[in-house]
Amino acid sequence: MLVRSAMACQTGGNQGEAEACYERAIALRPDYFEALFHLGNLFMMTGRFEEAAQKYRRALNIRTRSVEVLANLGSACLKLGQWEEARLSFLHALEMRPLEPGILTNLATVQHKMGHGDQALATYDRVLSLVPDFPDALLNRGHVAHEWNRLDEAEASYRRALVVRPDFPEAMTGLGIVAHKRGQFDWALRWFHSALQRNPNLATAHYNASLTRLLTGDLAAGWAQYEWRWLTGEMPPHGLMQPPWNGHVVTGQTILLHCEQGFGDSIQLIRYAPVVQALGMRVAVFCPPPLKRLFATVRGIDHLASASQELPPCHYQAPLMSLPYLLGSTLASIPRNTPYLFSEEAKKEYFRGLLAPIVGLKVGLAWSGNPRHVNDRNRSMDPEMMARLCAIPTINFIPLQKELSAREWAIFSKNANFFDFCRQLEDFADTAALISQLDLVICVDTAVAHLAGAMDKPGWVLLPKIADWRWLLDRDDSPWYPSLRVFRQSDDGDWHSVISQVMSALLSMY
């Protein structure tokens, strides 16, 4: 009776009463499978995914082979980012129902999230062998293929999805992403525009259009569309309760500037803290612990915190990545007052002592970034390639990676001009102190590039053919960092020619 009453309340839109009825039924009978299952479904519908997963797990203790509960538990774990439990739940469900397209599609999504692109593509192909015109499977197959640089496959999947569903803005967005990756920026913007004509509120179309506009130098339109990133579902909510700052001057009040994305993004945009302070506001900065000691050297910060309980009362909040938009930055008005980050004197002296026995030029190297970055497979380089630089015996090379894998150590340690101080690098303040003692930094597009540029140290940044938006197009310099020089691939994946250019430049300079 209670479960029927709960389902009636749920159908009538009275979610609170439905939840109460389910809970009363479970209190009377803790092993009441239907109540646990339906309450889990209610929690899924209302976005309470952790509570849903808990109910599904309890239901599975009662009926271990319920396909519906296994599939729904997998979906809850997928929402929570608990990839391995989601994968196992879907696999167990498929043991009993191997030809279920929806479960297979969810399994492919998990495989994609876990970085198993080949497995995900194979699973989507299995779905499409069962339901050839399944538009969501075609769409998602396109997403996996473009992330793994299989652009022809991605385009074919998106176009087939458009045949099945001609008004499919998500597939149009996918074709825009493919065009962007091919350097066909006009076509990319046309596809994003077509998608937005069908759905003006499609956040992924706005966001990807912003990346194309920013890369091609259309900053005003790019910054505005970049604000849609918060609605894509890929950006975790910041959870801060202060009202958003709209860029208007509120003299004497405190604004909370907070990090939102990677370390490099935060290092790049912290330059705006003194700009905001100069408007007459007090500036509080909320950053992750690895950046705290480094950001303590930034002028224009009144209060710095890396834990929420350390924050003072703040009137407004603004993400660092929104400041160029809020302050109307153009290519000409980007704050270029480098250096704006500095190394601690004590740490600087420490590394000066460590490096004193090394005679000659000292060059820092970084060949890979965060492997979880969506574009890491394009921006990072195989260490074998970077190690070619060690063939120049008159230059000493020092890694700026946080740590070296066994393979990386085996590759570099055979060179007498390679010196490893990675164990001394606890956070970015340590990396800054080490960089302060070097003559040059050579790196791929990682936080190290931003750190060298923010410190005004000479740096050479090695970029893929289609680089991140902040490096713009067809330039060997950076409007963000006067001390950096850019080397670009001429063809996708061609790090060989880039390293050859770098070696020639090193030999000509030193």
N, C-alpha and C positions, 0 to 999 in steps of 0.2 A: 504493500500500500504506500509506504513512504517513497519508494523509488518511483512508482507511478505518479505520485503527487509532485515529486521533484522534476520529473520529465515534463509534466504539464506546466509547472512554473517556468521551466527553462524555455519551453515552446512559446509561452506567453511573454517572455522577455524579463521575467522576474528572477534574475540570476542569484540574488542574495538569498531569497527564500528557497530556491532550488538547492543551493549549496548547503543550507541549513538542514533540509530534509535528507540529503545524502549523508551528511555527517551524523544525523540522528540514527539513520539506518545502520551505519557502520558501528556506531557506539553500541547498539543493541546486538549486532552480529558482526564481530570484527572480520569474519571470513566471508562476508557478503560480496561475492564476486561482482555482480551487476552494479551494486552501489559504488564500489571502488572504481570499476571501469568507467561508468558514466560520470562520476565526479572528476576523474582524470580528464575525460573529454571536455567537461565544463571548464576546467582549469586551462586546457589547451586553447579553447575558444577565447578565453579572457586574457591570454598572454602570461599566465602563471605557470611557466614551463617546468620549473623545478618541482613545484607541488604536484603537477601532472605526472612527472616522472616517478615521484614517490608513490603515488596511487597505483600507477601501472605496475611498478615493481611488486607492490603488495598483492595486486591481482594475479600476477604471474606465480607467486608463491602458492596460489590456490589452483590455478590452471596453467601449468607450465607450457602447454602447447597451443595456447590461444593465438592464432595468427593476428587477429585484430589488435590484441594488446601488444604483442611484439612489434607490430608495424607502428602503432601509435607511440610506444616507448622510444622506438628509433627516431620518430619524428620529433619528440620532445627533446631527446639528446642532441639531435641535429640543431635544434634551435638554441640549445645551451652550449654548443661547441664541444660537446663530449663525443668526439668523433669515433673512438674505438667502441664504446658501448652502443652507439648508433649503428655502426657497421655490423657488430655481432647480432644485434636485435633484428636487423633486416635479413641477415644471412639465415638466422634461425627461422624466421617467418617464411623465407623462400624454400627451406627444406620441405615445408608442408605445402607450399603453394608456389612452385617454381616458375610459373608462367604469369605471375601477377605484374602487369606493366607498372602500376603505381609504386609497388615496393621496389621493383628493379630500378625505377627512375630515382627513387630516394637513395638506394644503395650507390648508384652512380654519382649522385651529388656528394655523398660522404667520401667516396673515393677521390673525387675532385678536390674536396676540402683538405684531404690528407696528403695531397700532392702526388697521387697515383694517377696521372693523366692517362696513361695507356690503358689501365684497368677501367677507368671511367668511360673512355671512348668505346671500349669493347662492350661494356654493360649497356651503354646507350644503343649500340648497334644491335644488341640482343633485344632491347625494347622495340626498336624499329623493325626488327624482323617479325615481331608479333603484331605490332600496330604501325604500319608504314607511315601513316599520316598523323602521328601523335605530335602536335605542334610544340608542346612543351619539351618533349624529348629532343626534337630537332633544335630548338632554341638552346637548350642546355648543352647539347653536343657541340654546337657552334661556340659556346663560351669556353668549353674546355679546349677545343682545337685552337682558338685564337690565343689563349694564354700559353699554349705550348708551341706557338709560332707555326702552326700548321694552317696557314691562312687560306689556302685554296680549299681545304676541307671545311674550315669555318664558314667561308663564303657560301659554299655549296649547301651547308646545313641551313644557314639563315635564308637563302633564296628558296630552298624547298619549303621551309616553314611559311614563307610568304605566299607560295603557291597554295598551300593548304589553307592559310588564313591571311588573305590579302591585306586586311587592316590589322597588322600585327606590329605595333610600334616598337616592342622589345626587339623583334628581329631586325627592324630598320636600324635601331640603335646598334645592334651587333654589326651590321654592315658598315656603319659609320666607324666603329672601332677598328674593323679590318682595314678600311680605307686609311685611317690615321696611321696604323702600323706600317702601311705601305708607302707612307709619305704623300698620299693623295688627299691633301687637307681640304681642298674645295669640295671634293666628293664627300668627305667625312661630314662637313658642315651641312651639306645638302641632305644627307641621310638623317642627321640629328634633327634638322628642321622638319623633314617629313614625319619623323616620329612624333615631334611635338605638335604638329598640326592635328594628329590623331588623338594625342593625349598631352595637353599642355602642362600637366602636372607630373609627367614622367621624370622622376628625379635622376635616373641613370642617364637619360638623354641630355638633360641639362648639365650634369656633372661632366660627362665625356665631351660635350661641346665646349665646356670651360677649359678642359685640358688642351683641346685643339686651338682655341683662341689664345690661351696664354702662351703656348709654344710658338705660335706664329706672330706674337707681339701685340695682339689686340687685348691689352691688359684691362681696359675699362670694362668691356663686355665679359671678358674672362673672369675677372674677380667677382662680378655680380652673379654669374652662373655657378661659380665655384661654391657659393653659399648653399647650393642644393645638395652638397655632399652629405649633410646631416639627415637627409630623407632617403638615401639610397639603401639603407639597411646594412651597409658595409662599415659605417662609422659608429662605434659604440657611443651612446649618449654620455655626455660629460658629467651629468648628475649634479651640477651646481645650481643652486636655487636663486642666485642673484639675477635680477632682470638683465637681459642682454644690453650692452652698450651700443648705441646707434651712431656713434661718431661725433655727437655733439659735445661741446666743452661743458663740463660740470665742475667748475673750479672748486677746489678744496675737498672734493669727494674722492673716495678710494675706489679704484677700478682693479678688478682681479683679472690678470692676464694668465692664461693657462695653456699648457702644452696639450696637444691633442693627437699628434701623429708620431712620426719617427723622430729620433734624436737629431738627425740632420735638419729636418724641418724646423725644429725648435731652435737650434743653433742659428739657422738662417734668419728667423723672424724675431728673435729676442732683440735685434737691433732697434726695434720700434719702441722698446720700453722708455728710453730717454725722450723720444719724440712725444709720447703720451704724457710723460711727466712735464715736459716743457709747455704743454697746453694748460698747466695749472692744476693737474690732478695728482693725487698720491697713487703710486703704483705698487700693487702686491703681485707677486709672481708665484704660481703654483707649478712646480716641475717635478719630474721623477727623480729619485735619489741619485742616480748616476750623473745628473747634470747640476746638482745643487752647489757643490764646491766651485764648479766652473762658472755658474751664473752669479755667484757671489762677487765675481770680478766685474760684472756689468754695471756701468754707471746708469743711473736713472731708475733704480729699483729701491723702493722704500722698505719693502718687507718681502722676504724670500722664504718659501715653505715647500717642503716635499711631503708633508702629511696634513690632512685636512684640519686636525686639531691645532696645528700651528698657525692657521690663517687668522688674520685680524678681521673685524667686521668690514665688509665691503659693500658698496652701494650698487655696483654694476660688475658684470663679467664680460670678457671677450676672449675667444680663442685666438692664439697667436696667429694662426693661418688666416684669420679674418681681418687682421689689421691693415694689410695693403688695400683691401676693399673699403674699409671704414674710413681710412685716411686718404683715399683717392690717389694712390701711388701710380705714377706713370714710369716709363723707362727713364725719363729724365729726372724724376723726383725720388727714386729709390734712395733711401739713406745709405750713403757709401762712406761713412766716416769710420773706416777701418783703421786700426784695430778697435774692436769693441769688446773683445774677450782677451783675457790675459792669463798668464800662468802665475801660480803662487811662488813667491821668492824662494821659500824653503825648498819646494820641490824642484824648482829650476836649478838651484845649487846642487841638489842631490843628483840630478841627471847630468849636470855638467861634470861632476866628479866621476860618474860611471862612464861617460863617453870620453874623458880626457885621454886615456891610453890609445884611443883610436885616432890615428894620424891621417889627415886628408879630408876630403869632402865626405859629408854624411848625408845620405838621402833616405827618407822614410818611404816605406812601401805599404800600400793596402790594396789587395786584389779582390776582396769579396766583402759583401755587406750582410745585412740580416737575411738569412735564408727564407724567412717568412714573408719578406717583401714580395708583393704581387709581381714585380718585374725583375726579381733577382736573377733569374736565369739569363736575362739579357744584359743586365748591368754588371754582374760579377764576372770575373775572369778565372780561368783555370790557372792555378799557381805555377804550373809548368811554363805557361806563357810569360808571366811576370818574372820568373826566375831567369829568363834569358838575359835580363839586364845585368845580372851578376857576372856576365862574361866580360864586363868592363872592369879590369883589375885595379884601376886607379881610383875607383869610387867605392865607398863603403855603404852597404845597404842595411837598413834597420827596419824590421816589420812594425807596423802600427796596428796590427790586428790585436784583439783582446787576448787571444790564445791561438796557438798553432796546433793543428791536428797532426797525428803521426805521419800522415802522407806529406803534409806541408813541411814538417820538420825534415823528413827524408829528402825532399826536393831541394830545400834551401841550405841545409846544414853542411852539405859537401863543398860549399863555396867558402873560401878563407876570408872573403870580404863581406860576409853576412854575420851580423851580430844581433842576438835575440835578447830583448829586454821585456818580453810580453808579461812575464810574471810580476813585473813592477807596475803594471797598469791595472789599477783597481777601478778607476772611474775616468771621466773625461778630463778632470783636472790633472790627473797624472799624464794622460795622453798629451794635453796641452803643454805640460812642462817638458816632456820629451821632444815634442815638435819645436819648442823654443830653442833647442840646442842643435837643430838640424839646418842644413843649408837649403834643402829642397824636399818637397813632398810629392810623390807620384802615386796616384790612387785612382781607382774607379769611382763611380758616383755613390759615395757613402758619406756617413757623418764626418769622416776624416777630411773629406774635401771641404766641407763647410767649416770645420774647425780651423783648418789651415787658412782659408780665406778670411774668416772672422778675426784671426790673429794677424792678418796681413803678412803671412809668410808666403814665400814663393811656392807655388804648387802647380802641378800639371795634372789635369783631370782627364781621364780616358773614358770616352763615351761610346755607347752603341750608336748605330746609324740613326735611329729615331730615339732621341734622348728624352729625359724627363723635361717637363715644361719650363723649368727654371733656367735651363741652359739655352733656350731659344734655338734658332736655326742658323746654320751657315756662319757661325762666329767662332773665332778662336780666343775670344775673351769673354768675360762675364760682367754684366751690369751690376751684379750683386757684390762681386769680389774683385777689386782692381788687381790683386796680386796673383790671380789664377790665369793659367793658359789652358786652352782646351784642345784636345786631340780627338778626332772623331773617326769612327768607322766609315768607310766609303760603301761597304756592302754589309748586309746583315751577318753578324757573327764573325766578322773579319778582324779579330784581334791581332792576327799576325802582322798586317800592314801597320796597325797602330803602334805596336811595340817596335817595329822597324823604324818608324818615324821618331819615336822617343829615343831610341838608341842613337840615331843620327844627331838628334838635337843635343843629347848629352855629350857626345863626342865633340861636337862643334863648340860647345860652351866650356867644357872642362878638359 
